[in-house]
Amino acid sequence: MPKQYNNPPRLRQDSEGFYIIDYLDDTGTRKRPRLKFTHAGRKYPTKDPSVAQRLFDAMVQTIVPPEAPTRQAGPDPRIRETNDHYLYTYLPTASAAPRTHGAYLNHLSTWQSWCNANNIGRWSQVNRETIQRYALHLQKTHTQQTTNNFISAIRATVNEAIVAGILTTNPVTKWPLGRVDDKEIQAYSPAQIKTYLDTLHPKYNLWCIARFIAYTGNRPSDAISLTYSQVIWETQHIDRVSVKVRALRKYKISTRALNAITDAIGARKMRPADPIFLRDNGTPWSKNSLYNAFTRALTAAGHDGVNFKAFRSSFATAMANPPIRCTLPTLQVLMGHTDIATTMRYVRAEGGVDYIEQYADLLDH
């Protein structure tokens, strides 16, 4: 019987140059076995592209796409139908990463199992109280944030089913997402940041990107993906699309941040799409390699437990509070926040009496 996969398989080479087939199986697990040809009764992996293509084509002929969900008659679809539509129809067209597909598969499979155990098969049996019961069930073994992720997966499934016409209305009037207490924002003083940057100076390329993040408050993902064409040298601006929130951003940077970019480029001849910051071996940074290099360098110098992400929060905290007191809309642009409520988290309530006294002085005059 032919195997069934959730996405079309792809022909690739592994780190040793052997050809592999890369796919997700019907459980959402990513598999990358080597393609092997038979010779004298034994199987051997191949590095020959023509042989690999022949083996790949033969395997593809035995693969069939997953069956499309069966549409039930009437306006009351089954829960399994909307789950299958989201997993096997919507996510492949949205070019979802294998990790994303696996996460949604886990969330929706857990939801489906709970529904089966409680004799819930159709969306007419679901309301806000049903989701609340499911949330209480999840909270026995999961944190509030993880519980919210499970509920959000169900909500995304419902919204897409409405767009596709499988559901006519949202059966849940208000989704019961629990409040997650914000972690205390960790921020270092300017003197501490300067000490850490001085420590990183011998690691020149790491020092350059750390200076840029410290002087701009950029996310590390935005810093490592910054290219030459995104820097407007005449006006000292960055014009780009943010990696995390996929929003267009144009913001001014300081002269010191521009110097960090210039130092990182050095004598390189840059093309528009070339990344600004590179590792010592000339390859682009990844988030993991950047975090690991930062931690190793500071730990070796005796600075244990320094959080690289706190460079960004230190910038925002210093900008939002005295003596700088940057306006919130300006800081929102600099930080790349989509919601100004996120920016407001960096504002401290200390010093409110100063504003009261200043207003009283205005009234007296």
C-alpha positions as CSV (number, residue, x, y, z in Angstrom):
1,M,0.0,0.0,0.0
2,P,1.5,3.4,-0.9
3,K,2.7,5.6,1.9
4,Q,0.9,8.9,2.6
5,Y,2.7,12.2,3.3
6,N,1.5,15.6,4.5
7,N,3.6,17.5,2.0
8,P,5.5,16.8,-1.2
9,P,8.9,15.2,-0.6
10,R,12.1,17.0,-1.7
11,L,15.4,15.7,-3.0
12,R,18.4,17.0,-1.0
13,Q,21.9,16.3,0.0
14,D,23.1,15.7,3.6
15,S,26.3,17.0,5.1
16,E,28.3,14.1,3.6
17,G,27.0,14.7,0.1
18,F,24.7,11.7,0.0
19,Y,21.2,12.3,-1.5
20,I,18.3,12.1,0.9
21,I,14.5,12.4,0.6
22,D,13.1,15.1,3.0
23,Y,9.4,14.8,4.0
24,L,6.9,14.8,6.8
25,D,5.2,11.5,7.5
26,D,1.5,11.1,8.3
27,T,2.2,11.8,12.0
28,G,3.9,15.1,11.3
29,T,7.4,13.7,12.0
30,R,10.2,15.0,9.8
31,K,12.2,12.2,8.2
32,R,15.3,12.4,5.9
33,P,16.4,8.9,4.9
34,R,19.2,8.3,2.4
35,L,18.3,7.1,-1.1
36,K,19.9,3.8,-1.8
37,F,20.4,1.7,-4.9
38,T,20.7,-2.1,-5.0
39,H,23.8,-3.8,-6.3
40,A,24.6,-7.5,-5.9
41,G,21.9,-7.9,-3.3
42,R,23.1,-5.0,-1.1
43,K,21.9,-1.4,-0.8
44,Y,24.2,1.5,-1.1
45,P,23.7,5.3,-0.6
46,T,24.5,7.4,-3.7
47,K,26.1,10.8,-4.4
48,D,25.3,10.5,-8.2
49,P,22.6,13.1,-9.0
50,S,21.2,11.0,-12.0
51,V,20.9,7.9,-9.9
52,A,19.4,9.8,-7.0
53,Q,16.8,11.5,-9.3
54,R,15.8,8.1,-10.7
55,L,15.4,6.6,-7.2
56,F,13.5,9.8,-6.1
57,D,11.1,9.6,-9.1
58,A,10.4,5.9,-8.4
59,M,9.6,6.7,-4.8
60,V,7.4,9.7,-5.7
61,Q,5.2,7.4,-7.8
62,T,4.4,5.4,-4.7
63,I,3.4,8.4,-2.7
64,V,-0.2,9.8,-2.6
65,P,-1.3,13.1,-1.0
66,P,-3.5,12.8,2.1
67,E,-7.2,12.4,1.5
68,A,-9.2,15.6,1.5
69,P,-11.6,16.0,4.5
70,T,-15.0,14.7,3.7
71,R,-17.6,17.5,3.9
72,Q,-20.6,16.6,6.0
73,A,-24.0,17.6,4.9
74,G,-25.6,20.6,6.6
75,P,-24.2,23.6,8.5
76,D,-22.9,21.5,11.5
77,P,-19.5,20.1,10.5
78,R,-17.5,17.6,12.5
79,I,-14.6,18.9,14.6
80,R,-12.3,16.5,12.9
81,E,-13.3,18.0,9.5
82,T,-12.1,21.5,10.5
83,N,-8.9,20.2,12.0
84,D,-8.1,18.3,8.9
85,H,-8.9,21.3,6.7
86,Y,-6.5,23.4,8.7
87,L,-3.7,20.9,8.9
88,Y,-3.8,19.5,5.3
89,T,-5.4,22.2,3.2
90,Y,-4.6,25.6,4.8
91,L,-1.1,25.1,6.3
92,P,0.5,23.6,3.1
93,T,-0.8,26.6,1.1
94,A,0.5,29.0,3.7
95,S,4.0,27.5,3.4
96,A,4.1,26.6,7.1
97,A,7.4,25.3,8.3
98,P,7.6,21.7,9.4
99,R,8.0,22.8,13.0
100,T,4.8,24.9,12.8
101,H,2.9,22.0,11.2
102,G,4.1,19.6,14.0
103,A,3.0,22.1,16.7
104,Y,-0.5,22.5,15.3
105,L,-0.8,18.8,14.8
106,N,0.0,18.2,18.4
107,H,-2.4,20.9,19.6
108,L,-5.3,19.8,17.5
109,S,-4.7,16.1,18.1
110,T,-4.9,16.7,21.9
111,W,-8.1,18.7,21.3
112,Q,-9.6,15.9,19.2
113,S,-8.7,13.3,21.8
114,W,-10.4,15.3,24.6
115,C,-13.5,15.8,22.4
116,N,-13.7,12.1,21.7
117,A,-13.4,11.2,25.4
118,N,-16.2,13.6,26.2
119,N,-18.5,12.5,23.3
120,I,-18.2,15.8,21.5
121,G,-18.1,15.3,17.7
122,R,-19.7,18.4,16.1
123,W,-19.2,22.1,16.5
124,S,-22.9,22.5,17.6
125,Q,-21.8,20.8,20.8
126,V,-19.1,23.4,21.5
127,N,-19.5,26.8,23.2
128,R,-17.4,29.0,25.6
129,E,-18.1,26.7,28.5
130,T,-16.7,23.7,26.6
131,I,-13.5,25.6,25.9
132,Q,-13.3,26.6,29.5
133,R,-13.6,23.0,30.6
134,Y,-10.9,22.0,28.1
135,A,-8.6,24.8,29.4
136,L,-9.1,23.6,33.0
137,H,-8.1,20.1,31.8
138,L,-4.9,21.4,30.2
139,Q,-3.9,23.5,33.2
140,K,-3.5,20.3,35.3
141,T,-0.4,19.4,33.3
142,H,0.6,22.6,31.4
143,T,1.5,26.2,32.2
144,Q,-0.9,29.0,31.4
145,Q,1.1,30.1,28.4
146,T,1.1,26.6,26.9
147,T,-2.7,26.3,27.6
148,N,-3.2,29.6,25.7
149,N,-1.2,28.2,22.8
150,F,-3.5,25.1,22.7
151,I,-6.7,27.3,22.8
152,S,-5.2,29.7,20.1
153,A,-4.7,26.8,17.8
154,I,-8.4,25.9,18.1
155,R,-9.3,29.5,17.5
156,A,-7.2,29.7,14.4
157,T,-8.8,26.5,13.1
158,V,-12.3,28.0,13.6
159,N,-11.4,31.3,11.9
160,E,-10.0,29.5,8.8
161,A,-13.0,27.2,8.7
162,I,-15.3,30.3,8.6
163,V,-13.2,31.7,5.7
164,A,-13.4,28.4,3.8
165,G,-17.2,28.2,4.3
166,I,-17.1,25.1,6.4
167,L,-18.4,26.9,9.5
168,T,-21.0,29.7,9.1
169,T,-20.5,31.3,12.6
170,N,-18.0,31.2,15.4
171,P,-19.4,28.8,18.1
172,V,-17.4,30.5,20.8
173,T,-18.4,34.1,21.6
174,K,-15.3,34.9,23.7
175,W,-12.2,32.7,23.8
176,P,-11.1,32.1,27.4
177,L,-7.4,32.9,27.2
178,G,-5.9,33.1,30.7
179,R,-3.7,36.0,31.8
180,V,0.0,35.3,31.7
181,D,2.0,37.4,34.2
182,D,4.7,39.3,32.5
183,K,8.2,38.4,33.6
184,E,10.1,41.2,35.3
185,I,12.0,43.1,32.6
186,Q,15.7,42.6,33.1
187,A,17.8,45.7,32.4
188,Y,21.4,46.5,32.9
189,S,22.8,50.0,33.7
190,P,24.8,51.9,31.1
191,A,28.0,51.2,33.1
192,Q,27.3,47.4,33.0
193,I,26.6,47.5,29.3
194,K,29.9,49.3,28.7
195,T,31.7,46.8,30.8
196,Y,30.3,43.9,28.8
197,L,31.1,45.6,25.5
198,D,34.7,46.2,26.6
199,T,34.9,42.5,27.5
200,L,33.8,41.5,24.0
201,H,36.3,43.8,22.2
202,P,38.8,41.0,21.5
203,K,36.1,39.1,19.7
204,Y,35.9,41.8,17.0
205,N,32.9,40.6,14.9
206,L,30.9,39.7,18.0
207,W,31.8,43.1,19.5
208,C,30.5,44.9,16.4
209,I,27.1,43.2,16.4
210,A,26.8,43.5,20.2
211,R,27.5,47.3,19.9
212,F,24.8,47.7,17.2
213,I,22.2,45.9,19.4
214,A,23.2,47.9,22.5
215,Y,23.0,51.3,20.6
216,T,19.8,50.6,18.7
217,G,17.8,48.1,20.8
218,N,17.3,45.9,17.8
219,R,16.2,42.3,18.1
220,P,19.1,39.9,17.5
221,S,17.1,38.4,14.6
222,D,16.9,41.9,13.0
223,A,20.6,42.6,13.5
224,I,21.9,39.3,12.0
225,S,19.6,39.7,8.9
226,L,20.5,43.4,8.3
227,T,21.8,43.9,4.7
228,Y,23.8,46.6,3.1
229,S,20.9,48.0,1.0
230,Q,18.8,48.5,4.2
231,V,21.2,51.1,5.6
232,I,20.5,54.7,4.4
233,W,23.9,56.3,5.0
234,E,23.0,59.9,4.1
235,T,20.4,60.2,6.8
236,Q,21.5,57.5,9.2
237,H,18.3,55.5,8.9
238,I,17.5,51.8,8.7
239,D,14.7,50.9,6.2
240,R,13.6,47.3,6.3
241,V,10.9,44.7,7.2
242,S,11.2,43.4,10.7
243,V,11.9,39.7,10.9
244,K,9.6,38.9,13.8
245,V,6.5,40.9,13.2
246,R,6.9,41.2,9.4
247,A,6.2,45.0,9.6
248,L,7.9,47.7,7.6
249,R,10.2,49.8,9.8
250,K,12.2,53.0,9.1
251,Y,14.0,54.4,12.1
252,K,17.0,56.6,12.8
253,I,20.2,55.2,14.4
254,S,23.0,57.0,16.3
255,T,26.4,57.8,15.0
256,R,27.9,55.1,17.3
257,A,25.5,52.5,15.8
258,L,26.6,53.6,12.3
259,N,30.2,53.2,13.4
260,A,29.5,49.6,14.5
261,I,28.1,48.9,11.0
262,T,31.2,50.5,9.4
263,D,33.6,48.5,11.6
264,A,31.7,45.3,10.8
265,I,32.0,45.9,7.0
266,G,35.7,46.8,7.2
267,A,37.4,46.5,3.8
268,R,34.7,44.2,2.3
269,K,33.2,45.1,-1.1
270,M,29.5,45.0,-0.4
271,R,26.6,44.1,-2.6
272,P,23.1,45.2,-1.8
273,A,22.0,41.8,-0.4
274,D,25.2,41.1,1.6
275,P,24.7,40.8,5.4
276,I,26.4,43.5,7.5
277,F,27.5,41.3,10.4
278,L,29.4,38.1,9.8
279,R,31.2,35.6,12.0
280,D,34.9,35.1,12.2
281,N,34.8,32.4,9.5
282,G,32.9,34.7,7.1
283,T,29.5,33.0,7.4
284,P,26.3,34.8,8.6
285,W,25.3,34.7,12.2
286,S,22.4,32.5,13.4
287,K,20.5,33.3,16.6
288,N,22.0,30.2,18.3
289,S,25.6,30.9,17.2
290,L,25.2,34.5,18.3
291,Y,23.8,33.6,21.8
292,N,26.4,30.9,22.3
293,A,29.4,33.1,21.3
294,F,28.1,35.9,23.5
295,T,27.7,33.6,26.5
296,R,31.1,31.9,26.1
297,A,32.9,35.1,25.8
298,L,31.4,36.7,28.9
299,T,31.6,33.6,30.9
300,A,35.3,33.2,30.1
301,A,35.8,36.7,31.4
302,G,34.0,36.0,34.7
303,H,30.6,37.5,33.8
304,D,28.2,34.6,34.4
305,G,24.5,34.7,33.8
306,V,24.5,37.8,31.5
307,N,21.4,37.7,29.3
308,F,22.0,38.9,25.7
309,K,18.3,39.8,25.3
310,A,18.7,42.2,28.2
311,F,20.7,44.5,25.9
312,R,17.5,45.3,24.1
313,S,15.4,45.8,27.2
314,S,18.2,47.9,28.7
315,F,18.0,50.2,25.7
316,A,14.2,50.6,26.0
317,T,14.3,51.1,29.8
318,A,17.0,53.8,29.5
319,M,15.1,55.6,26.7
320,A,11.7,55.5,28.5
321,N,12.8,56.8,31.9
322,P,14.7,59.8,33.2
323,P,17.0,61.5,32.3
324,I,16.1,60.8,28.6
325,R,12.3,60.3,28.8
326,C,11.8,59.4,25.1
327,T,8.1,59.8,24.0
328,L,6.3,56.5,23.8
329,P,5.3,56.7,20.1
330,T,9.0,57.4,19.2
331,L,10.2,54.5,21.4
332,Q,7.6,52.3,19.8
333,V,9.1,53.0,16.4
334,L,12.6,52.4,17.6
335,M,11.7,49.1,19.3
336,G,9.5,47.9,16.4
337,H,6.5,47.1,18.7
338,T,3.2,46.6,16.9
339,D,1.3,47.5,20.1
340,I,2.2,50.5,22.2
341,A,1.1,48.6,25.3
342,T,4.3,46.5,24.9
343,T,6.3,49.7,24.9
344,M,4.6,51.0,28.1
345,R,6.0,48.0,30.0
346,Y,9.4,49.7,30.0
347,V,8.1,52.9,31.7
348,R,8.6,53.0,35.4
349,A,6.2,54.8,37.7
350,E,9.0,56.3,39.8
351,G,9.4,60.0,39.7
352,G,5.7,60.9,39.2
353,V,5.9,63.5,42.0
354,D,8.3,65.5,39.8
355,Y,5.6,65.9,37.1
356,I,3.0,66.9,39.8
357,E,5.3,69.6,41.1
358,Q,6.1,70.9,37.6
359,Y,2.4,71.2,36.8
360,A,1.8,73.0,40.1
361,D,4.6,75.4,39.2
362,L,2.9,76.1,35.9
363,L,-0.4,76.9,37.6
364,D,1.3,79.3,40.1
365,H,2.8,81.3,37.2
